[in-house]
Amino acid sequence: MNYPEYVEIDGQRFKINTDFRVALKCNKIAQDDTIQDYERALAIIYLLFGEVVFEKTEYQEKFLELAQKYLSCGKEIKPTNEEPDFDFEQDMELVRISFISDYGGLDIKNTTMHFWEFMDRINGLSNSEMGNCCILNRVRNLRNFNTKNIKDPKEKKKIIEAKKQVALKKKEKKRILTEEEKNNINDFMKMAGIERE
């Protein structure tokens, strides 16, 4: 399969840094609430396209649009309320072990791979209820397992405990205060006679 290596804007071609590790960094930045929106967007397009995003500032909005398309593997991503069953950071060792077992010893620590190929391989990992299932998908299946229909209380408790052991850790949401919010807090503290350290 041919994976994209370039994007085109106004007849000019720009190289994409296609290494899956770069896309994973972009994903991490996209989810980081401690970074302001503009800086987040700039960091992502810089990682994917390099210095050219500072030289071609008139294209920054288009670079961002193309970056979003690239990072979603060219597919439209629809928002969902479902709890995620996978996290790149938390599950990376499971991904690595699953690639080794399913893809003939392919260790992602020692290879360069296009991000779209990486995602295709994650989606192609073995996942069978008959037992032929990689470790990543066994964990994901357990995370998604509905215990409501289990009648036996001991069995139900056992599965609930197992689900807790493999559950994704909640990411703490942090928000950066704007200058206006900081000034308002300082003004309130002064009015209340509270000294800030």
N, C-alpha and C positions, 0 to 999 in steps of 0.2 A: 504494500500500500504506500502511496506517496503522501508524505506528511508535509505541511507547508514549511518552507524555509525563509520566505520573504513575505512582506506585505507591500502593497502598492498604494501610493498616494500621489495624485496628480501626475501619473505617468512615471514617477520615480519609485524604484524598488529599494526597500530597506530590509537588511538582514535581521532575523529574529534569533535571539539566543535561545535555542530550542532545548537545551539540556533540562531534563525533568527537575533537577535540583533547583534551577532558577525559577521554574513555575511554582514549585513548592514554597520558595521564599516569597514569591508574589502573593500566594494564597495566605501565608502567615501575615504579611503586611496588610492585606485586604481585611483581615479579621481583627487587626490591632486597633482598638478604640482609643489608645493613647496617642495616636498619630492623627493630626488634622486631615480633613478630606483632601485638600490640595497637595499636601506633602505626601500623602499615601498614594495618590494618583501618579505624582511625579516619580516616586520611588519605583513603582511598578513599571512604568513605561521606560524608565532609565535601565532597570534590570533587563528588560526584554529587548530594547533597541539601542542602548548605549548612549554615547555622547551626542549623537545626532538629535536627540530630543531637546537639547539646549541650543543647538545650532538652528534647528527648524522649529522655533517656538510657535510659528503660525500653524503648525500641524499637531500641536500637543493634544488637542481635543480628539482629532482623528486617530492619533496614536493610542489614546486611551480606549476609544471605541474598538479598534482593532485588537488591542490587548485583551479586552473583555471577551471578544469573539474567540481569540486564540486560547485563552485560559479555560473557556467552556468547551474546548475541542470542536468549535464550529457549530455547537448545538445550542438551541434555545433552552435556558435554564428557567424553570418555573418555580416561583417561591412556594414553599411548603411549610406546614406546621408540624410535620413529623420530626420526631427526635432523630438526630443523626446516629447511625450505627457504625460510623467510621470517622477517624480523624488522622490526617497525615502524620502529624507529630507523634501522637500517642501510639499509633499502630505501625509506625515505620519498621520496627523490628519484625513484627508479624508479616508485613509485606515482604521484607527481605527473605525471611525463612520460606514463605510461600512461593516466591519466585525460584528459590533454590530447588524446592521439591517439585514444583510443577514444570519448570523450564530447564531441566537438565543441568542443574548446578549454576544457573545464572545468578551471580551475586551482584546486586545493584550497587554495592559499595565499590566494586571494581570495574564499573562499566559506564559508558556515556550512552544515554538513550534519549530519543526525542520524547517530549512530554506526551504527545498524543499516543505514541507507541506504548509508553509507560501506562497510560490510562487504559488503552486497549488490553494490555496484559493483565491489569488488575481486574478488569471486567471479564477476562477469559480464564481466571483462576478456577480450578476445580471446585464444584459446589453441588454435591449430590447427597440426597438423603439416604442413599444406599451405603454410605460410609466413605466413598471416594471424595474427600473434601479437604482442601488445604486448611492450615491452621487459621489463617485470617478469616475465611468464610465460616469456619466452625464458631469462631468468636462472634462474628457478626450475626450468625443465625441464633446463637444463644441470647445475644442482646435483644433480638427481635422476637424471641419466643414468648408467646402469650400463655401465661400460667393459669388463666381463668378457668379453663376447661379441665384442669387436673383435679381429679376427685380425691385421690389419696393425699392426706395432709402431710405425711412424711416426704413423699415424692415432691410435692409442691414446695415445701420448705427447702428441700435440697436444691431444687432448680432456682428458687429465689436467691439463695445464698451464692450459687454459682454465677448468677446474673450480676450480683453485687461485685463479685471478684473481678469480672471482666468489664464492668461498666466504665464508660468514658468519664473522666474527671471533668467536672464543670469548670469552664474557664471563667475566671473572675473578670467581670467587665469593669474597665476603668474609663473614666471620662476626664478629659482635660478641660479645665475651666477656661472660658474666654477671659480676655482682659477686663471686659465689662463686669463679668461675674466676680472676678477677683476684687475689683474696685468696690463693688456693692458689698461684698463680705467685709472688706476693710472698713468701709464707711459705717456699716452696722456695728462692727466691733468697737469702733471709736465712739459711736453714739451710746453704746451699752457700757462704755467705760472698761472694756476688756482689752488688756494689752496682749498683742500677739508676740509669740516668741520668734 
